[in-house]
């Protein structure tokens, strides 16, 4: 069952965290969990959402740990059928080539026609529709809008990563990412009022794949990369920047410009 309860040890292994840190966070009520018979239990859906919201605060080492944990975890394909099989293939360590394998040129818009948060979400979903992968455009639009009402996906560095609250394996033919850039920043809900100019619409078919993609995005989208994405002229240039950075992130021993925490 994808949303079953997990023990403290299972959750720590699931997200590549030290069990002592998990216990401390739970005791301080920083991590959603509850005691049952004196032992901590964690609802997988709730802690997955918690991890999504704090992903941008993690260090390079922690993000790499999550990537490895998501690739190493076993995949059950019986419940999701073909969608589960595609997810398993996407994370096979011998074939995985980074998050950019989910981005096609048709899914990149260097001049997204949006001026508000609502219009940005609609235009991103329309962009996804133009890739030919989307089965249910209205369903995905409704899902990302509902997700934003819970907590904005805007980050302090001027990017936003809208996505459904839960995986939607039957909304698209395969997992995808669409990238949009606006000419003027949009008030997307960042806590400090930072306007968003770069948007990454993420639609994965499982929590595991989604967390892997988020971790890789957080590693790749450092300040120099964001500056390049904002200064390039064409969608081809934007995709080339992402391809280059994604390949660099996959090289052993790469030193990131992110500050260790």
C-alpha positions in Angstrom: 0.0 0.0 0.0 1.6 3.3 -1.0 0.2 5.3 1.9 0.6 2.9 4.7 2.1 3.8 8.1 5.8 3.5 8.5 8.0 3.0 11.6 10.7 5.5 12.5 13.4 3.2 11.1 11.4 2.6 7.9 10.9 6.3 7.3 14.6 7.1 8.1 15.6 4.6 5.5 13.0 5.7 3.0 14.4 9.3 2.9 18.0 8.5 3.8 18.0 10.3 7.1 19.6 9.4 10.4 17.0 7.8 12.7 18.2 10.0 15.6 17.4 13.1 13.5 13.9 11.7 12.6 13.2 11.0 16.3 14.3 14.6 17.3 12.1 16.2 14.6 9.1 14.1 15.6 9.6 14.9 19.3 9.8 18.6 18.5 6.6 18.3 16.4 8.6 19.4 13.3 7.7 16.2 11.6 4.1 14.8 11.4 4.0 11.6 13.3 2.3 10.0 16.3 3.1 7.5 19.1 1.5 4.1 19.1 2.4 1.9 22.0 5.4 4.1 22.7 6.7 3.8 19.1 6.7 6.5 16.4 4.5 5.9 13.3 4.4 8.1 10.2 1.8 8.3 7.6 3.6 8.0 4.3 1.4 10.5 2.4 1.8 13.2 5.2 5.6 12.8 5.6 6.1 12.8 1.8 4.3 16.1 1.7 6.4 17.4 4.6 9.6 16.4 2.7 8.4 18.1 -0.4 7.9 21.4 1.5 11.4 21.4 3.1 13.4 20.0 0.2 14.8 23.4 -0.7 16.4 23.7 2.8 18.4 20.5 2.5 22.1 20.3 1.9 23.8 18.8 -1.2 24.7 15.7 0.8 21.1 15.2 2.0 19.7 15.7 -1.5 22.1 13.1 -2.9 21.1 10.8 -0.2 17.4 11.2 -1.1 18.2 10.6 -4.8 20.1 7.4 -3.9 17.4 6.2 -1.5 14.6 6.7 -4.1 16.6 4.7 -6.7 17.4 1.9 -4.3 13.9 1.4 -2.9 12.0 -1.6 -4.3 9.1 -0.8 -6.7 5.8 -2.5 -6.7 4.2 -2.4 -10.1 1.1 -4.6 -9.4 -1.1 -1.7 -8.2 -0.2 0.8 -10.8 0.2 -1.6 -13.7 1.8 -0.1 -16.7 2.3 3.3 -14.9 4.2 1.5 -12.2 6.4 -0.3 -14.7 7.3 3.1 -16.4 8.2 4.5 -13.0 10.4 1.6 -12.2 12.2 2.0 -15.6 12.6 5.7 -15.0 14.6 5.1 -11.8 16.7 2.2 -12.9 20.3 3.1 -11.9 21.7 1.7 -15.2 19.5 3.8 -17.4 18.5 6.9 -15.4 19.9 10.0 -17.2 18.5 12.7 -15.0 15.4 14.8 -14.7 15.8 16.3 -18.2 14.8 13.0 -19.7 11.3 14.1 -18.7 11.5 17.5 -20.6 10.9 17.7 -24.3 11.4 20.9 -26.3 7.6 21.1 -26.8 7.3 21.4 -23.0 9.5 24.5 -22.7 8.2 28.0 -23.1 10.6 30.9 -22.8 7.8 33.5 -22.9 4.9 32.0 -20.9 1.9 34.3 -21.4 1.0 34.7 -17.7 0.8 37.6 -15.3 -0.9 36.0 -12.3 -0.6 32.8 -10.4 -3.8 31.4 -11.7 -2.9 32.2 -15.3 0.6 30.7 -14.8 -0.9 27.4 -13.7 -3.3 27.3 -16.6 -0.7 28.1 -19.1 1.7 25.5 -17.7 -1.0 22.9 -18.0 -1.8 24.0 -21.6 1.9 23.7 -22.4 1.8 20.2 -21.0 -1.2 19.5 -23.3 0.9 20.5 -26.3 3.4 17.8 -25.6 0.8 15.2 -26.5 1.4 13.3 -23.2 -1.5 14.6 -21.3 -4.8 12.7 -21.1 -6.7 14.9 -18.7 -5.8 18.6 -19.0 -8.7 19.9 -16.8 -8.0 17.2 -14.1 -4.3 18.1 -13.9 -5.2 21.9 -13.7 -7.6 21.3 -10.9 -5.1 19.2 -9.0 -2.3 21.7 -9.2 -4.6 24.5 -8.2 -5.8 22.5 -5.2 -2.2 21.8 -4.2 -1.4 25.5 -4.2 -4.2 26.3 -1.8 -2.5 24.1 0.8 0.9 25.6 0.5 2.6 27.6 -2.3 5.3 25.8 -4.3 7.2 29.1 -4.7 10.8 29.0 -3.5 12.9 31.9 -2.2 15.1 31.9 -5.4 12.4 33.0 -7.8 11.3 29.6 -9.0 8.1 27.6 -8.4 7.6 23.9 -8.8 3.8 23.3 -9.1 2.7 19.7 -8.9 -0.3 17.6 -7.8 -0.5 16.8 -4.1 -0.5 13.1 -4.9 0.8 11.2 -8.0 -1.6 11.0 -10.9 -0.4 8.0 -12.9 -3.3 8.0 -15.3 -3.4 11.7 -16.2 -0.5 11.3 -18.7 1.0 8.8 -20.9 4.3 9.1 -19.0 5.9 11.3 -16.3 6.9 14.8 -17.6 8.2 18.2 -16.6 7.2 21.4 -18.3 9.3 24.6 -18.0 8.0 28.1 -18.3 9.6 31.5 -18.0 7.7 34.8 -17.6 9.1 38.3 -18.5 8.0 39.9 -15.3 7.9 38.2 -11.9 4.6 36.8 -10.6 3.4 36.9 -6.9 3.2 33.1 -6.5 3.1 32.9 -2.7 6.7 33.0 -1.5 6.7 33.7 2.2 9.1 36.6 1.8 7.3 38.1 -1.2 9.9 37.1 -3.8 8.4 37.1 -7.3 8.6 33.9 -9.4 9.9 33.9 -12.9 10.8 30.3 -13.6 8.2 27.5 -13.3 8.7 23.7 -13.4 5.4 21.8 -13.6 6.2 18.3 -12.4 3.9 15.4 -13.0 5.3 12.0 -11.9 3.5 8.7 -11.5 4.7 7.8 -8.0 5.9 9.5 -4.8 9.3 7.9 -5.1 9.9 9.3 -8.6 8.5 12.7 -7.6 10.9 13.0 -4.6 13.8 11.9 -6.7 13.0 14.6 -9.3 12.6 17.3 -6.6 15.9 16.4 -5.1 17.7 16.6 -8.4 16.0 19.9 -9.2 17.1 21.4 -5.9 20.7 20.3 -6.7 20.6 21.7 -10.2 18.8 25.0 -9.7 21.5 27.0 -8.0 21.9 30.7 -8.5 24.3 30.5 -11.5 21.9 28.1 -13.3 18.9 30.3 -12.6 20.7 33.3 -13.9 21.5 31.5 -17.1 17.9 30.3 -17.5 16.7 33.9 -17.1 19.3 35.4 -19.5 19.1 32.9 -22.4 16.9 33.9 -25.4 15.3 30.8 -26.7 13.6 27.6 -25.4 16.4 25.6 -27.0 19.0 27.6 -25.0 17.0 27.0 -21.8 16.8 23.3 -22.4 20.5 23.1 -23.2 21.3 24.8 -19.9 19.2 22.3 -18.0 20.8 19.3 -19.9 24.3 20.5 -19.1 23.6 21.1 -15.4 21.7 17.8 -15.1 24.7 15.9 -16.6 27.1 17.7 -14.2 24.9 16.7 -11.2 25.2 13.1 -12.2 29.0 13.0 -12.3 30.8 11.5 -9.3 32.6 14.0 -7.1 30.8 17.1 -8.5 31.1 20.0 -6.2 27.9 22.0 -5.9 27.7 25.8 -5.5 25.0 25.1 -2.9 26.2 25.9 0.7 26.4 23.0 3.0 24.0 23.1 5.9 
